[in-house]
Amino acid sequence: MLKTVYWDAGTARPLRSRTRGPVFVTPRRPGPGKVLAPRDVYPDTGLARLSYGQARALLDQHTADERRRPRDILLAQLEPVRAQLLQGGFM
């Protein structure tokens, strides 16, 4: 089932206590030769901002089944039509 996320004025309320630093962080260190900007580090923990690539990998990892389900449901609904077509129906 697909779910819609709605952003509203109250969406950021849980983050009110956070006045600085990134929202999504990771314990992973940056690659060789990369230097983090101070705004990309959460000062209280020293954790770095989660990169877009890491965020995408996590999203893919945790939503793979949900993204397949609509296709599988549609194919299951079309199976009787396919079977009837193969038997020469709908002509």
KEFI-642209 format. One record per residue: residue in one letter; chain; y, z, x of N, C-alpha, C in turn; residue number from 1. Coordinates in Angstrom, 1 decimal. Layout:
BEGIN
res = A chain = A n_yy = Y n_zz = Z n_xx = X ca_yy = Y ca_zz = Z ca_xx = X c_yy = Y c_zz = Z c_xx = X n = NUM
...
//
This chain:
BEGIN
res = M chain = A n_yy = -1.2 n_zz = 0.0 n_xx = 0.8 ca_yy = 0.0 ca_zz = 0.0 ca_xx = 0.0 c_yy = 1.2 c_zz = 0.0 c_xx = 0.9 n = 1
res = L chain = A n_yy = 2.2 n_zz = -0.9 n_xx = 0.6 ca_yy = 3.4 ca_zz = -0.9 ca_xx = 1.3 c_yy = 4.4 c_zz = 0.1 c_xx = 0.7 n = 2
res = K chain = A n_yy = 5.1 n_zz = 0.8 n_xx = 1.6 ca_yy = 6.1 ca_zz = 1.8 ca_xx = 1.1 c_yy = 7.4 c_zz = 1.4 c_xx = 1.6 n = 3
res = T chain = A n_yy = 8.4 n_zz = 1.6 n_xx = 0.8 ca_yy = 9.8 ca_zz = 1.3 ca_xx = 1.2 c_yy = 10.5 c_zz = 2.5 c_xx = 1.6 n = 4
res = V chain = A n_yy = 11.2 n_zz = 2.4 n_xx = 2.7 ca_yy = 12.0 ca_zz = 3.6 ca_xx = 3.2 c_yy = 13.5 c_zz = 3.3 c_xx = 2.8 n = 5
res = Y chain = A n_yy = 14.1 n_zz = 4.3 n_xx = 2.1 ca_yy = 15.5 ca_zz = 4.1 ca_xx = 1.7 c_yy = 16.3 c_zz = 5.1 c_xx = 2.6 n = 6
res = W chain = A n_yy = 17.4 n_zz = 4.5 n_xx = 3.1 ca_yy = 18.4 ca_zz = 5.3 ca_xx = 3.9 c_yy = 19.5 c_zz = 5.6 c_xx = 3.0 n = 7
res = D chain = A n_yy = 19.9 n_zz = 6.9 n_xx = 3.0 ca_yy = 21.0 ca_zz = 7.3 ca_xx = 2.1 c_yy = 21.9 c_zz = 8.3 c_xx = 2.9 n = 8
res = A chain = A n_yy = 23.0 n_zz = 8.8 n_xx = 2.3 ca_yy = 23.9 ca_zz = 9.7 ca_xx = 2.9 c_yy = 23.2 c_zz = 10.9 c_xx = 3.4 n = 9
res = G chain = A n_yy = 22.2 n_zz = 11.4 n_xx = 2.7 ca_yy = 21.5 ca_zz = 12.6 ca_xx = 3.1 c_yy = 20.4 c_zz = 12.4 c_xx = 4.1 n = 10
res = T chain = A n_yy = 20.1 n_zz = 11.2 n_xx = 4.5 ca_yy = 19.0 ca_zz = 10.9 ca_xx = 5.4 c_yy = 19.1 c_zz = 11.7 c_xx = 6.7 n = 11
res = A chain = A n_yy = 20.3 n_zz = 11.9 n_xx = 7.3 ca_yy = 20.4 ca_zz = 12.6 ca_xx = 8.6 c_yy = 20.5 c_zz = 14.1 c_xx = 8.5 n = 12
res = R chain = A n_yy = 20.4 n_zz = 14.6 n_xx = 7.3 ca_yy = 20.5 ca_zz = 16.1 ca_xx = 7.2 c_yy = 19.6 c_zz = 16.9 c_xx = 8.1 n = 13
res = P chain = A n_yy = 18.3 n_zz = 16.5 n_xx = 8.2 ca_yy = 17.4 ca_zz = 17.3 ca_xx = 9.1 c_yy = 17.9 c_zz = 17.2 c_xx = 10.6 n = 14
res = L chain = A n_yy = 18.8 n_zz = 16.3 n_xx = 10.9 ca_yy = 19.2 ca_zz = 16.2 ca_xx = 12.3 c_yy = 20.6 c_zz = 16.9 c_xx = 12.5 n = 15
res = R chain = A n_yy = 21.1 n_zz = 17.6 n_xx = 11.5 ca_yy = 22.4 ca_zz = 18.2 ca_xx = 11.6 c_yy = 22.5 c_zz = 19.1 c_xx = 12.9 n = 16
res = S chain = A n_yy = 21.5 n_zz = 19.8 n_xx = 13.2 ca_yy = 21.5 ca_zz = 20.7 ca_xx = 14.3 c_yy = 21.5 c_zz = 19.9 c_xx = 15.7 n = 17
res = R chain = A n_yy = 21.2 n_zz = 18.7 n_xx = 15.6 ca_yy = 21.2 ca_zz = 17.8 ca_xx = 16.8 c_yy = 22.6 c_zz = 17.2 c_xx = 17.0 n = 18
res = T chain = A n_yy = 23.3 n_zz = 17.6 n_xx = 18.0 ca_yy = 24.7 ca_zz = 17.1 ca_xx = 18.2 c_yy = 24.7 c_zz = 16.1 c_xx = 19.3 n = 19
res = R chain = A n_yy = 23.6 n_zz = 16.0 n_xx = 20.1 ca_yy = 23.6 ca_zz = 15.1 ca_xx = 21.2 c_yy = 22.2 c_zz = 14.7 c_xx = 21.6 n = 20
res = G chain = A n_yy = 22.1 n_zz = 13.6 n_xx = 22.4 ca_yy = 20.8 ca_zz = 13.2 ca_xx = 22.8 c_yy = 20.1 c_zz = 12.3 c_xx = 21.8 n = 21
res = P chain = A n_yy = 19.1 n_zz = 11.5 n_xx = 22.3 ca_yy = 18.3 ca_zz = 10.6 ca_xx = 21.5 c_yy = 17.5 c_zz = 11.4 c_xx = 20.4 n = 22
res = V chain = A n_yy = 17.2 n_zz = 10.7 n_xx = 19.4 ca_yy = 16.4 ca_zz = 11.3 ca_xx = 18.3 c_yy = 14.9 c_zz = 11.2 c_xx = 18.6 n = 23
res = F chain = A n_yy = 14.4 n_zz = 10.0 n_xx = 19.1 ca_yy = 13.0 ca_zz = 9.8 ca_xx = 19.4 c_yy = 12.9 c_zz = 9.8 c_xx = 20.9 n = 24
res = V chain = A n_yy = 12.1 n_zz = 10.8 n_xx = 21.4 ca_yy = 11.9 ca_zz = 10.9 ca_xx = 22.9 c_yy = 10.5 c_zz = 10.8 c_xx = 23.3 n = 25
res = T chain = A n_yy = 10.2 n_zz = 10.6 n_xx = 24.6 ca_yy = 8.9 ca_zz = 10.5 ca_xx = 25.2 c_yy = 8.8 c_zz = 11.2 c_xx = 26.5 n = 26
res = P chain = A n_yy = 7.7 n_zz = 11.8 n_xx = 26.8 ca_yy = 7.5 ca_zz = 12.4 ca_xx = 28.1 c_yy = 7.3 c_zz = 11.4 c_xx = 29.2 n = 27
res = R chain = A n_yy = 7.1 n_zz = 10.1 n_xx = 28.9 ca_yy = 6.9 ca_zz = 9.0 ca_xx = 29.9 c_yy = 8.1 c_zz = 8.9 c_xx = 30.8 n = 28
res = R chain = A n_yy = 7.9 n_zz = 8.6 n_xx = 32.0 ca_yy = 9.0 ca_zz = 8.4 ca_xx = 33.0 c_yy = 9.4 c_zz = 6.9 c_xx = 33.0 n = 29
res = P chain = A n_yy = 10.6 n_zz = 6.6 n_xx = 33.3 ca_yy = 11.0 ca_zz = 5.1 ca_xx = 33.4 c_yy = 10.3 c_zz = 4.5 c_xx = 34.6 n = 30
res = G chain = A n_yy = 10.2 n_zz = 3.2 n_xx = 34.5 ca_yy = 9.5 ca_zz = 2.4 ca_xx = 35.5 c_yy = 10.2 c_zz = 2.4 c_xx = 36.8 n = 31
res = P chain = A n_yy = 9.6 n_zz = 1.9 n_xx = 37.9 ca_yy = 10.2 ca_zz = 2.0 ca_xx = 39.2 c_yy = 11.5 c_zz = 1.2 c_xx = 39.2 n = 32
res = G chain = A n_yy = 12.5 n_zz = 1.8 n_xx = 39.8 ca_yy = 13.8 ca_zz = 1.1 ca_xx = 39.9 c_yy = 14.7 c_zz = 1.2 c_xx = 38.7 n = 33
res = K chain = A n_yy = 14.3 n_zz = 1.9 n_xx = 37.7 ca_yy = 15.1 ca_zz = 2.1 ca_xx = 36.5 c_yy = 15.7 c_zz = 3.4 c_xx = 36.5 n = 34
res = V chain = A n_yy = 17.0 n_zz = 3.5 n_xx = 36.2 ca_yy = 17.7 ca_zz = 4.7 ca_xx = 36.1 c_yy = 18.2 c_zz = 4.9 c_xx = 34.7 n = 35
res = L chain = A n_yy = 18.0 n_zz = 6.1 n_xx = 34.2 ca_yy = 18.4 ca_zz = 6.5 ca_xx = 32.8 c_yy = 19.8 c_zz = 6.9 c_xx = 32.8 n = 36
res = A chain = A n_yy = 20.5 n_zz = 6.4 n_xx = 31.8 ca_yy = 21.9 ca_zz = 6.8 ca_xx = 31.5 c_yy = 21.8 c_zz = 8.3 c_xx = 30.9 n = 37
res = P chain = A n_yy = 22.8 n_zz = 9.1 n_xx = 31.2 ca_yy = 22.8 ca_zz = 10.5 ca_xx = 30.7 c_yy = 22.6 c_zz = 10.5 c_xx = 29.1 n = 38
res = R chain = A n_yy = 23.1 n_zz = 9.5 n_xx = 28.4 ca_yy = 23.0 ca_zz = 9.6 ca_xx = 26.9 c_yy = 21.5 c_zz = 9.3 c_xx = 26.5 n = 39
res = D chain = A n_yy = 20.7 n_zz = 8.8 n_xx = 27.4 ca_yy = 19.3 ca_zz = 8.5 ca_xx = 27.1 c_yy = 18.3 c_zz = 9.6 c_xx = 27.4 n = 40
res = V chain = A n_yy = 18.9 n_zz = 10.7 n_xx = 27.8 ca_yy = 18.1 ca_zz = 11.9 ca_xx = 28.1 c_yy = 18.5 c_zz = 13.1 c_xx = 27.1 n = 41
res = Y chain = A n_yy = 17.5 n_zz = 13.7 n_xx = 26.5 ca_yy = 17.8 ca_zz = 14.8 ca_xx = 25.7 c_yy = 18.0 c_zz = 16.0 c_xx = 26.6 n = 42
res = P chain = A n_yy = 19.2 n_zz = 16.6 n_xx = 26.6 ca_yy = 19.6 ca_zz = 17.6 ca_xx = 27.6 c_yy = 18.8 c_zz = 18.9 c_xx = 27.5 n = 43
res = D chain = A n_yy = 18.3 n_zz = 19.3 n_xx = 26.3 ca_yy = 17.6 ca_zz = 20.5 ca_xx = 26.2 c_yy = 16.2 c_zz = 20.5 c_xx = 26.7 n = 44
res = T chain = A n_yy = 15.6 n_zz = 19.3 n_xx = 26.7 ca_yy = 14.2 ca_zz = 19.2 ca_xx = 27.2 c_yy = 14.0 c_zz = 18.3 c_xx = 28.4 n = 45
res = G chain = A n_yy = 15.0 n_zz = 17.4 n_xx = 28.7 ca_yy = 14.9 ca_zz = 16.5 ca_xx = 29.8 c_yy = 14.1 c_zz = 15.3 c_xx = 29.4 n = 46
res = L chain = A n_yy = 13.6 n_zz = 15.2 n_xx = 28.2 ca_yy = 12.8 ca_zz = 14.0 ca_xx = 27.8 c_yy = 13.7 c_zz = 12.8 c_xx = 27.6 n = 47
res = A chain = A n_yy = 13.1 n_zz = 11.6 n_xx = 27.9 ca_yy = 13.9 ca_zz = 10.4 ca_xx = 27.8 c_yy = 13.8 c_zz = 9.7 c_xx = 26.4 n = 48
res = R chain = A n_yy = 14.7 n_zz = 8.9 n_xx = 26.1 ca_yy = 14.7 ca_zz = 8.2 ca_xx = 24.8 c_yy = 13.5 c_zz = 7.2 c_xx = 24.8 n = 49
res = L chain = A n_yy = 12.9 n_zz = 7.2 n_xx = 23.6 ca_yy = 11.7 ca_zz = 6.3 ca_xx = 23.4 c_yy = 12.2 c_zz = 4.8 c_xx = 23.4 n = 50
res = S chain = A n_yy = 11.7 n_zz = 4.0 n_xx = 24.3 ca_yy = 12.2 ca_zz = 2.6 ca_xx = 24.3 c_yy = 11.7 c_zz = 1.8 c_xx = 23.1 n = 51
res = Y chain = A n_yy = 12.3 n_zz = 0.7 n_xx = 22.9 ca_yy = 12.0 ca_zz = -0.2 ca_xx = 21.7 c_yy = 10.5 c_zz = -0.7 c_xx = 21.9 n = 52
res = G chain = A n_yy = 10.1 n_zz = -1.0 n_xx = 23.1 ca_yy = 8.8 ca_zz = -1.4 ca_xx = 23.4 c_yy = 7.7 c_zz = -0.3 c_xx = 23.0 n = 53
res = Q chain = A n_yy = 8.0 n_zz = 0.9 n_xx = 23.4 ca_yy = 7.1 ca_zz = 2.0 ca_xx = 23.1 c_yy = 7.1 c_zz = 2.3 c_xx = 21.6 n = 54
res = A chain = A n_yy = 8.3 n_zz = 2.2 n_xx = 21.0 ca_yy = 8.3 ca_zz = 2.4 ca_xx = 19.6 c_yy = 7.5 c_zz = 1.4 c_xx = 18.8 n = 55
res = R chain = A n_yy = 7.6 n_zz = 0.1 n_xx = 19.3 ca_yy = 6.9 ca_zz = -1.0 ca_xx = 18.6 c_yy = 5.4 c_zz = -0.8 c_xx = 18.8 n = 56
res = A chain = A n_yy = 5.0 n_zz = -0.4 n_xx = 20.0 ca_yy = 3.5 ca_zz = -0.1 ca_xx = 20.3 c_yy = 3.0 c_zz = 1.0 c_xx = 19.4 n = 57
res = L chain = A n_yy = 3.8 n_zz = 2.1 n_xx = 19.2 ca_yy = 3.4 ca_zz = 3.2 ca_xx = 18.4 c_yy = 3.3 c_zz = 2.7 c_xx = 16.9 n = 58
res = L chain = A n_yy = 4.3 n_zz = 2.0 n_xx = 16.5 ca_yy = 4.3 ca_zz = 1.4 ca_xx = 15.1 c_yy = 3.1 c_zz = 0.6 c_xx = 14.9 n = 59
res = D chain = A n_yy = 2.8 n_zz = -0.3 n_xx = 15.8 ca_yy = 1.6 ca_zz = -1.2 ca_xx = 15.6 c_yy = 0.3 c_zz = -0.4 c_xx = 15.6 n = 60
res = Q chain = A n_yy = 0.2 n_zz = 0.6 n_xx = 16.5 ca_yy = -1.0 ca_zz = 1.4 ca_xx = 16.6 c_yy = -1.2 c_zz = 2.2 c_xx = 15.3 n = 61
res = H chain = A n_yy = -0.2 n_zz = 2.7 n_xx = 14.7 ca_yy = -0.4 ca_zz = 3.6 ca_xx = 13.5 c_yy = -0.2 c_zz = 2.9 c_xx = 12.2 n = 62
res = T chain = A n_yy = 0.1 n_zz = 1.6 n_xx = 12.2 ca_yy = 0.3 ca_zz = 0.9 ca_xx = 10.9 c_yy = -0.6 c_zz = -0.3 c_xx = 10.8 n = 63
res = A chain = A n_yy = -1.5 n_zz = -0.5 n_xx = 11.7 ca_yy = -2.3 ca_zz = -1.7 ca_xx = 11.7 c_yy = -3.1 c_zz = -1.9 c_xx = 10.4 n = 64
res = D chain = A n_yy = -3.7 n_zz = -0.8 n_xx = 9.9 ca_yy = -4.5 ca_zz = -0.9 ca_xx = 8.7 c_yy = -3.7 c_zz = -1.2 c_xx = 7.5 n = 65
res = E chain = A n_yy = -2.5 n_zz = -0.5 n_xx = 7.4 ca_yy = -1.6 ca_zz = -0.7 ca_xx = 6.3 c_yy = -1.1 c_zz = -2.2 c_xx = 6.2 n = 66
res = R chain = A n_yy = -0.9 n_zz = -2.8 n_xx = 7.4 ca_yy = -0.4 ca_zz = -4.2 ca_xx = 7.4 c_yy = -1.5 c_zz = -5.2 c_xx = 7.0 n = 67
res = R chain = A n_yy = -2.8 n_zz = -4.8 n_xx = 7.2 ca_yy = -3.9 ca_zz = -5.7 ca_xx = 6.8 c_yy = -4.2 c_zz = -5.6 c_xx = 5.3 n = 68
res = R chain = A n_yy = -4.0 n_zz = -4.4 n_xx = 4.8 ca_yy = -4.5 ca_zz = -4.2 ca_xx = 3.4 c_yy = -4.0 c_zz = -5.2 c_xx = 2.4 n = 69
res = P chain = A n_yy = -2.7 n_zz = -5.5 n_xx = 2.3 ca_yy = -2.2 ca_zz = -6.4 ca_xx = 1.3 c_yy = -2.9 c_zz = -7.8 c_xx = 1.4 n = 70
res = R chain = A n_yy = -3.2 n_zz = -8.3 n_xx = 2.6 ca_yy = -3.9 ca_zz = -9.5 ca_xx = 2.7 c_yy = -5.4 c_zz = -9.4 c_xx = 2.2 n = 71
res = D chain = A n_yy = -6.0 n_zz = -8.3 n_xx = 2.5 ca_yy = -7.4 ca_zz = -8.1 ca_xx = 2.1 c_yy = -7.5 c_zz = -8.0 c_xx = 0.6 n = 72
res = I chain = A n_yy = -6.5 n_zz = -7.3 n_xx = 0.0 ca_yy = -6.4 ca_zz = -7.1 ca_xx = -1.5 c_yy = -6.3 c_zz = -8.5 c_xx = -2.1 n = 73
res = L chain = A n_yy = -5.4 n_zz = -9.3 n_xx = -1.6 ca_yy = -5.1 ca_zz = -10.7 ca_xx = -2.2 c_yy = -6.4 c_zz = -11.5 c_xx = -2.1 n = 74
res = L chain = A n_yy = -7.1 n_zz = -11.5 n_xx = -0.9 ca_yy = -8.3 ca_zz = -12.2 ca_xx = -0.7 c_yy = -9.4 c_zz = -11.8 c_xx = -1.7 n = 75
res = A chain = A n_yy = -9.5 n_zz = -10.5 n_xx = -1.9 ca_yy = -10.5 ca_zz = -10.0 ca_xx = -2.9 c_yy = -10.2 c_zz = -10.4 c_xx = -4.3 n = 76
res = Q chain = A n_yy = -8.9 n_zz = -10.5 n_xx = -4.6 ca_yy = -8.5 ca_zz = -11.0 ca_xx = -6.0 c_yy = -8.7 c_zz = -12.4 c_xx = -6.1 n = 77
res = L chain = A n_yy = -8.6 n_zz = -13.2 n_xx = -5.1 ca_yy = -8.8 ca_zz = -14.6 ca_xx = -5.1 c_yy = -10.3 c_zz = -15.1 c_xx = -5.0 n = 78
res = E chain = A n_yy = -11.2 n_zz = -14.2 n_xx = -4.6 ca_yy = -12.6 ca_zz = -14.5 ca_xx = -4.5 c_yy = -13.2 c_zz = -15.1 c_xx = -5.7 n = 79
res = P chain = A n_yy = -13.0 n_zz = -14.5 n_xx = -6.9 ca_yy = -13.6 ca_zz = -15.1 ca_xx = -8.1 c_yy = -13.2 c_zz = -16.5 c_xx = -8.4 n = 80
res = V chain = A n_yy = -11.9 n_zz = -16.8 n_xx = -8.1 ca_yy = -11.3 ca_zz = -18.1 ca_xx = -8.3 c_yy = -12.0 c_zz = -19.1 c_xx = -7.3 n = 81
res = R chain = A n_yy = -12.1 n_zz = -18.6 n_xx = -6.1 ca_yy = -12.8 ca_zz = -19.4 ca_xx = -5.0 c_yy = -14.2 c_zz = -19.7 c_xx = -5.4 n = 82
res = A chain = A n_yy = -15.0 n_zz = -18.7 n_xx = -5.9 ca_yy = -16.3 ca_zz = -18.9 ca_xx = -6.3 c_yy = -16.4 c_zz = -19.9 c_xx = -7.4 n = 83
res = Q chain = A n_yy = -15.5 n_zz = -19.8 n_xx = -8.4 ca_yy = -15.6 ca_zz = -20.8 ca_xx = -9.5 c_yy = -15.2 c_zz = -22.2 c_xx = -9.1 n = 84
res = L chain = A n_yy = -14.3 n_zz = -22.3 n_xx = -8.1 ca_yy = -14.0 ca_zz = -23.7 ca_xx = -7.6 c_yy = -15.2 c_zz = -24.3 c_xx = -6.9 n = 85
res = L chain = A n_yy = -15.9 n_zz = -23.4 n_xx = -6.1 ca_yy = -17.0 ca_zz = -23.9 ca_xx = -5.4 c_yy = -18.2 c_zz = -24.4 c_xx = -6.3 n = 86
res = Q chain = A n_yy = -18.2 n_zz = -23.8 n_xx = -7.5 ca_yy = -19.2 ca_zz = -24.1 ca_xx = -8.5 c_yy = -18.8 c_zz = -25.3 c_xx = -9.4 n = 87
res = G chain = A n_yy = -17.6 n_zz = -25.8 n_xx = -9.1 ca_yy = -17.1 ca_zz = -27.0 ca_xx = -9.9 c_yy = -16.3 c_zz = -26.6 c_xx = -11.1 n = 88
res = G chain = A n_yy = -15.8 n_zz = -25.4 n_xx = -11.1 ca_yy = -15.0 ca_zz = -24.9 ca_xx = -12.3 c_yy = -13.6 c_zz = -25.4 c_xx = -12.2 n = 89
res = F chain = A n_yy = -12.8 n_zz = -25.1 n_xx = -13.1 ca_yy = -11.4 ca_zz = -25.4 ca_xx = -13.2 c_yy = -11.1 c_zz = -26.9 c_xx = -13.2 n = 90
res = M chain = A n_yy = -12.0 n_zz = -27.7 n_xx = -13.6 ca_yy = -11.8 ca_zz = -29.1 ca_xx = -13.6 c_yy = -11.6 c_zz = -29.7 c_xx = -14.9 n = 91
//
